[in-house]
Amino acid sequence: MTAKQHSDMTADSIEFECELPDPPEKVWRALTVPDLLAAWMMPNDIKPEIGNRFAFAKADAPIECEILDAEPERLLRYSWRERPAPGNTAHPLDSPMDNPMDSIVTFTLDRTVSGGTHLRIVHDEFARVATPAVAGAGCRLSLNAHSPRQIIAANTPRLSLRAA
Protein backbone atom coordinates (compact mmCIF):
# COMPACT_ATOMS: atom_id res chain seq x y z
CA MET A 1 0.00 0.00 0.00
CA THR A 2 1.21 3.47 -0.74
CA ALA A 3 0.34 7.01 0.16
CA LYS A 4 1.66 9.50 -2.32
CA GLN A 5 1.23 12.93 -3.77
CA HIS A 6 1.56 12.97 -7.55
CA SER A 7 3.28 15.82 -9.34
CA ASP A 8 0.26 16.14 -11.65
CA MET A 9 -2.05 16.65 -8.66
CA THR A 10 -2.22 19.73 -6.49
CA ALA A 11 -0.26 19.68 -3.24
CA ASP A 12 -3.55 19.08 -1.44
CA SER A 13 -4.33 15.85 -3.30
CA ILE A 14 -3.81 12.65 -1.36
CA GLU A 15 -3.84 9.21 -2.98
CA PHE A 16 -3.80 5.79 -1.35
CA GLU A 17 -3.59 2.43 -3.08
CA CYS A 18 -4.10 -0.87 -1.30
CA GLU A 19 -4.29 -4.48 -2.43
CA LEU A 20 -7.04 -6.31 -0.54
CA PRO A 21 -7.66 -10.06 -0.59
CA ASP A 22 -11.41 -9.46 -0.47
CA PRO A 23 -13.48 -9.24 -3.68
CA PRO A 24 -14.86 -5.88 -4.91
CA GLU A 25 -18.39 -6.89 -3.81
CA LYS A 26 -17.26 -7.06 -0.18
CA VAL A 27 -15.20 -3.86 -0.35
CA TRP A 28 -18.16 -2.06 -2.00
CA ARG A 29 -20.39 -3.07 0.92
CA ALA A 30 -17.81 -1.74 3.40
CA LEU A 31 -17.95 1.61 1.56
CA THR A 32 -21.73 1.86 1.04
CA VAL A 33 -23.63 0.09 3.84
CA PRO A 34 -24.10 2.63 6.66
CA ASP A 35 -23.32 0.28 9.57
CA LEU A 36 -20.28 -1.20 7.81
CA LEU A 37 -18.96 2.23 6.79
CA ALA A 38 -19.49 3.47 10.36
CA ALA A 39 -17.29 0.63 11.63
CA TRP A 40 -14.20 2.23 10.05
CA MET A 41 -15.23 5.86 9.50
CA MET A 42 -18.06 7.36 11.55
CA PRO A 43 -21.86 7.10 11.77
CA ASN A 44 -23.56 8.04 8.50
CA ASP A 45 -26.69 7.68 6.39
CA ILE A 46 -25.09 6.92 3.00
CA LYS A 47 -27.11 5.63 0.04
CA PRO A 48 -24.86 5.09 -3.00
CA GLU A 49 -27.13 6.82 -5.52
CA ILE A 50 -25.99 9.78 -7.62
CA GLY A 51 -27.35 13.02 -6.18
CA ASN A 52 -28.09 11.52 -2.76
CA ARG A 53 -27.04 13.73 0.12
CA PHE A 54 -25.81 12.16 3.34
CA ALA A 55 -23.80 13.12 6.39
CA PHE A 56 -21.11 11.69 8.61
CA ALA A 57 -21.95 12.33 12.26
CA LYS A 58 -18.80 14.01 13.55
CA ALA A 59 -18.75 14.83 17.26
CA ASP A 60 -18.36 18.61 16.87
CA ALA A 61 -20.14 19.13 13.52
CA PRO A 62 -21.46 16.95 10.67
CA ILE A 63 -19.60 16.38 7.44
CA GLU A 64 -22.08 16.96 4.61
CA CYS A 65 -21.66 14.83 1.50
CA GLU A 66 -23.30 14.28 -1.87
CA ILE A 67 -22.84 11.25 -4.12
CA LEU A 68 -21.30 12.51 -7.37
CA ASP A 69 -20.74 9.14 -9.06
CA ALA A 70 -21.57 5.55 -8.11
CA GLU A 71 -20.89 2.44 -10.15
CA PRO A 72 -21.50 -0.59 -7.90
CA GLU A 73 -18.36 -2.55 -7.08
CA ARG A 74 -16.25 -0.19 -9.21
CA LEU A 75 -16.45 3.53 -8.34
CA LEU A 76 -17.75 5.76 -5.55
CA ARG A 77 -17.18 9.51 -5.57
CA TYR A 78 -18.65 12.07 -3.20
CA SER A 79 -18.21 15.62 -2.03
CA TRP A 80 -16.91 16.11 1.52
CA ARG A 81 -17.98 19.36 3.16
CA GLU A 82 -16.85 20.03 6.68
CA ARG A 83 -18.85 22.64 8.52
CA PRO A 84 -17.79 24.52 11.63
CA ALA A 85 -19.47 23.61 14.86
CA PRO A 86 -22.12 26.10 15.97
CA GLY A 87 -20.38 29.04 17.62
CA ASN A 88 -16.94 28.13 16.21
CA THR A 89 -15.37 31.31 14.90
CA ALA A 90 -11.92 29.89 14.14
CA HIS A 91 -9.56 32.24 12.37
CA PRO A 92 -8.47 30.90 8.93
CA LEU A 93 -4.85 30.65 10.11
CA ASP A 94 -5.71 28.60 13.21
CA SER A 95 -5.19 24.86 13.34
CA PRO A 96 -6.28 23.13 10.08
CA MET A 97 -8.67 20.99 12.11
CA ASP A 98 -10.44 24.19 13.27
CA ASN A 99 -10.73 25.38 9.66
CA PRO A 100 -13.46 23.55 7.70
CA MET A 101 -12.73 22.30 4.19
CA ASP A 102 -14.57 21.19 1.09
CA SER A 103 -13.11 18.37 -0.97
CA ILE A 104 -13.88 15.30 -3.10
CA VAL A 105 -13.31 11.67 -2.08
CA THR A 106 -13.04 9.00 -4.81
CA PHE A 107 -12.84 5.24 -4.27
CA THR A 108 -11.92 3.11 -7.29
CA LEU A 109 -12.16 -0.67 -7.02
CA ASP A 110 -10.54 -3.04 -9.53
CA ARG A 111 -10.66 -6.83 -9.30
CA THR A 112 -7.19 -8.36 -9.09
CA VAL A 113 -6.19 -11.56 -10.92
CA SER A 114 -6.41 -13.40 -7.59
CA GLY A 115 -10.03 -12.25 -7.09
CA GLY A 116 -9.19 -9.57 -4.53
CA THR A 117 -9.48 -5.82 -4.90
CA HIS A 118 -7.06 -3.08 -5.85
CA LEU A 119 -8.49 -0.11 -3.92
CA ARG A 120 -7.47 3.41 -4.89
CA ILE A 121 -8.60 6.32 -2.73
CA VAL A 122 -8.09 9.91 -3.81
CA HIS A 123 -9.03 12.79 -1.53
CA ASP A 124 -8.58 16.03 -3.46
CA GLU A 125 -9.95 19.35 -4.65
CA PHE A 126 -9.51 20.88 -1.21
CA ALA A 127 -11.07 24.33 -1.04
CA ARG A 128 -8.93 25.36 1.93
CA VAL A 129 -5.56 27.00 1.29
CA ALA A 130 -3.64 25.09 3.98
CA THR A 131 -2.50 21.51 3.32
CA PRO A 132 -4.64 19.11 5.38
CA ALA A 133 -3.03 17.94 8.60
CA VAL A 134 -3.56 14.30 7.63
CA ALA A 135 -1.51 14.58 4.42
CA GLY A 136 1.40 12.61 5.81
CA ALA A 137 -0.62 10.15 7.88
CA GLY A 138 -0.23 7.23 5.47
CA CYS A 139 -2.60 4.42 4.66
CA ARG A 140 -3.39 2.27 7.66
CA LEU A 141 -5.50 -0.60 6.45
CA SER A 142 -6.76 -3.28 8.78
CA LEU A 143 -9.32 -5.69 7.40
CA ASN A 144 -10.32 -7.18 10.72
CA ALA A 145 -9.86 -4.20 12.99
CA HIS A 146 -13.01 -2.82 14.54
CA SER A 147 -12.99 0.37 16.54
CA PRO A 148 -16.40 2.05 16.28
CA ARG A 149 -15.43 4.86 18.66
CA GLN A 150 -12.47 5.97 16.56
CA ILE A 151 -13.16 8.79 14.11
CA ILE A 152 -10.92 8.74 11.04
CA ALA A 153 -10.73 11.06 8.04
CA ALA A 154 -11.65 9.63 4.67
CA ASN A 155 -8.06 9.71 3.57
CA THR A 156 -6.75 7.52 6.41
CA PRO A 157 -8.94 4.45 6.08
CA ARG A 158 -9.26 1.48 8.38
CA LEU A 159 -11.52 -0.94 6.58
CA SER A 160 -13.38 -3.52 8.56
CA LEU A 161 -14.54 -6.16 6.12
CA ARG A 162 -15.36 -8.95 8.57
CA ALA A 163 -19.10 -8.36 8.36
CA ALA A 164 -19.24 -6.96 4.83
N, C-alpha and C positions, 0 to 999 in steps of 0.2 A: 504494500500500500504506500502511496506517496501523497504528500501535500506539497503543492508547488504553485508558484506564481509564474505564469507564462509571460514572455516579453511582448506577445501580441495582445495581452489583456491589460487592463488598467492596473495600477498598483493595488487597488482595492478588490481585485478579483481573487478568489480563493478556489482552488480546485483540489479535489480528493479523488483518488482512484483506489478501489479495493477489489480483490478477487475473493468471492464468497463461494463456499461449497454448495450453498442452497440455490435451488432453481429460481428463475425470475418470478414465478408465480408466488413463491413464499416471500421474497423480498418485496414485491409489489404490495402484498398484504401488510407487511410491517410498515410500509410508507403510507398506506391509505385507509386502514381500519383504525378508527379513533382510539380504541383501547390499546391496540398494539403499538401505534405511533406514540401514545402517551407513555408507554413503558420505557422508551428511550429518549423522548423529547420532553413533552409536557402535555397536560390535558388539552384536548382540542375537540372540534366538531367537524372535522374534514369530511367532505364528500368529493371524490375525485371526478368532478364534472366541470367542464370548461364554463367559466363565469360564476361558479359557486364561490361564495364568500364564506370564510370560516375564521376562527380565531384560536390562538394558543393562549391558554390561561396562565399568564405570567404573574407571579406574586404581586409585583408593584403596578403593573399595567398590562393589558392584553397586547398581543401581537396580532394585528389584523392582516389577513391574507386573502388572496383571490386566485383561484385556479386559472392559469393562463393557457395551459396545454396539458392534456392527459391522454395518453395512449396506453391502455392497460398492459402491464408487464413489460413496458418499453420506455416510457417517458412520462415524467411528472414535473411540471414547472409552475411555480406560484410566486406571487408578489409577497414580500415580507415587510410589513410596515409597523415599526415600533412606534408607540405613542407614549408620551411622558405620563407619569402618574399624575392624578389630579393634584394640583398645588405645586408640582415640581417646576421650578423656574430656573433650571440649570443654565448656566452661561455656556455658550457654544464652545468655549475653550476648556471647560471643566472635563472631568474624566469622560472618556468615550462611552462608558456604560451609562452616564447620566445624560448623554446626548442621543436622542432617538435617531434611527436611520431607516431609510427605505431602501430595499434591495430586491433582488430576484434570486430564487433558489431553484436549481434545475437538477433533477435526478435522472440519469440515463442508465438503463439496464440492458445489458447484452448477454445472451446465453453463451457460456464458454463451451469448448469442445467436450469437456467433462460433464456438462449438464448443470454446472454452477452458474454464477452470475458475475459479470464484470460490472461493478457499480461505479459510476462517475458522478460526483457531486460538484456542482459549480455554484458558488454563492458570489454574485457580482452585482454590478450596476448600483453600487452604493451611492446614495444621494448625499451623504455626509462627507465633508472635506477630509476629516481625519481618517487614517487607516484604522480599521476595526481592531480592537484589543486582542481578538482571538486569531489574528492572522498567522501567528507563529505556533498555534496550539498543536497542530498536527492532527492526523486522523487516528483516533483511538476507536477501534472496532472490536466489539466483543459480542459474539453471537449468542452467548448464553448468559450474559450479564443481565441482571434485572435490578434496577435501582429507581423505583418510581418517584422517590422524593428528590432526585437529582435533576436539576434543570440545566439543559445543555443547548447551546446555540445550534442552529441548523448546520453550521459548517464544522462542527466537532461531533460527529455522530457516534452513538453507541447503539448499535442495532441489537434488538433482542428478538431473535427469530424462533425461539423455542415454541411459542404458541401460534406462530403465524401459519 
